[in-house]
Amino acid sequence: MGNYQRQPILNDLKQAVCEVTFTKVNGERRIMRCTLDPRYMPPMTVDQTKHLDEQHSKPENKEVVACWDVQAGGWRSFRVDSVEYMQEIDGY
């Protein structure tokens, strides 16, 4: 696996759409275009905001990054230690 760390991954995702190659828990290799940049995410509904507030009351799992999958149109996550490669997507 690559030598990626959580905070730099989060920083990149907050600024752009990135392509992340990682190995899923089941061993399958996955390439995902994802982001945490609000420009590429739909506005949150009241129910989503309530769910997010509930999630913030739980301890944060520092081994996992949750992000918006721009191709699937939904929230997905990956383990930091499973990331093989990550790059910013130009002109997204």
Order of alpha helices (4+ residues) and beta strands (2+ residues): alpha-beta-beta-alpha-beta-beta-beta
